Amino acid sequence: MAPSKDFSRLWGKDSSRKGTPVVVTMENPNYSVLEIDGPDAAFRPVDKDRGKNAKQFTWVLFLKAHRAVGCLSWLGNALWILLGAIKKRLIFGQGVTMENEKSGRGRFLFRTILAFLLMSVAFLAFEVFAHFNGWHYFHNHGLHIPKTLEIKGWLHAVYVAWLEFRAGYIAPSIQVLSSFCVALFLIQSADRLLLCFGCFWIKYKKIKPRIEGDPFKSGDLEGSGYDYPMVLVQIPMCNEREVYEQSISAVCQLDWPKDRLLIQVLDDSDDESIQWLIKGEVSKWSQKGVNIIYRHRLVRTGYKAGNLKSAMNCDYVKAYEFVAIFDADFQPNPDFLLQTVPHFKDNPELGLVQSRWSFVNKDENLLTRLQNINLCFHFEVEQQVNGIFINFFGFNGTAGVWRIKALEDSGGWLERTTVEDMDIAVRAHLNGWKFIFLNDVKVLCELPESYEAYRKQQHRWHSGPMHLFRVCLPAIITSKIAVWKKANLILLFFLLRKLILPFYSFTLFCIILPLTMFVPEAELPFWVICYVPVFMSFLNILPSPRSFPFIVPYLLFENTMSVTKFNAMVSGLFQLGSSYEWVVTKKAGRSSEPDLLAAAERETKAMNHPQLFRGASDSELSELNKLKEHQEAAPKPKKTNKLYRKELALAFLLLTAAVRSLLSAQGVHFYFLLFQGVAFLLVGLDLIGEQMS
């Protein structure tokens, strides 16, 4: 018989128990030991920690080990896929093409990063050699230079001389620059935190623009009883084959009296086949009774601003009071005008009503998810707070309604920059016009799905404001608005949010941080690398709570995009060649499930009302059908992903710095540099966003 084992002291938790304890021992050690204190002990609540034995603990350990092995296998699989992509795209060049860097500034930035990379590799080799030779002179965040008698050999002497030069000349310069960038980082973080507090206050107080009563109710008892203002709707587009149809269809279904509404389709396409397709779509809706016209410019200058300016010069525009603008991929709801135009009633100082964007393809891939985080913060926090508290924000270029008098008083559309929307908003603000942002009114649109399209869009969005800042700075200084409004425009709107943000983000996290690994005397504080960025990323994700699982990819991706934004900012500030470059953002023509159902319903109604199609000649219909057949049969050009040199060079620079941080046993720095380097590598290989092959 097995010996008795008294586990009462081991498992017991209450030393003041009453009664005589009875110990029941079991022959089989696989069973638990049960203690019975008295006749009522069997009916007491069972302690969860009781009844455990070695076999159960073993199974728990096995489960934890299985999870750890699964995590390691997932990481190994991801690493294997990454190495395969590097081999396929970077070494063999399969399915990719190198980016075409047109601007001299872009080539100079790439050469600068490449020079840093080569120097870092040389320094790393030297540091590894010194490490294995036992030359360890940096301890406890301090450098201890050896005495002359301790130096052995000329390589040792060179290394010691390098340490002295590094500590005396290089480290102080890096420390000054890093302190300056950290100060900018904290200022920008404080601004973002203040905006978030303003947003919380708006939510708490439920502050939002409201429509009082029935704004269109007329006092004329003999008439219809409603007085709707004349509204002009403009749809500027250029070679928008994928989205023209759904945009025109959505705008033509706006709920507004047909005799008080005119739709202008402003087509700047240089492809005749696309022109014919858009003409056919306009003709179809015109035959249904919609007041819509098609305009095409012979001289296509000034990009979108020139297109809008040309349309506003038409004589019939004088009869209209408001103008709504929608880009080619925007699909407003039928009640859009009913939710926006009434805010102008009895508010003569109001010049613009801006609505919010919503995205049909926000869950298409990782790139669209990360874009959705940024734009949700932009609309929910930045636009809403500025609209509520100071009645000014940057016009988003689409999904907004302007008072035509405000456009005319501000000088109309100008072709001097690629951000004509921000230009007209600043000039209207200087003339005393107020803006309203409607966070509850959403217009469906599409996000760029490929990194190439997103990169070009961000270049224009960050070079244009700096170009505009140079152009309009004298007008801001000499304007008659209040001093605090001038300060807000110059210091916050332009400098802090358009210039400082890309500058410190690129300089601090992409240049200074890897350099401090080779110059440890200028080490960045831990909170700058970890705490503050994570906290700010947390604030950015608050408006889109479903995106919380992507907080780490978002933080890393924002740092990778700082290269493009910094390059664009410099191009716009110094008016380099690419600052006036406009590239139409490519769209995929996505439609949501409600859109597809609505389209099917429209087709059913159209089949039940054949009289709507009267007036179309057989020759026009046959020509359009032939054109569509030709477009379907024509071979489509093969698309490829691209390699981005600056991002790849920075990836290898950060990974080299991560290896160097291992010699100094800087754990947090190593992980940050490693993950950031991998993020740059993924972006440089164009593995984020739409994959062509």
Disulfide bonds with the S-S distance in Angstrom:
none
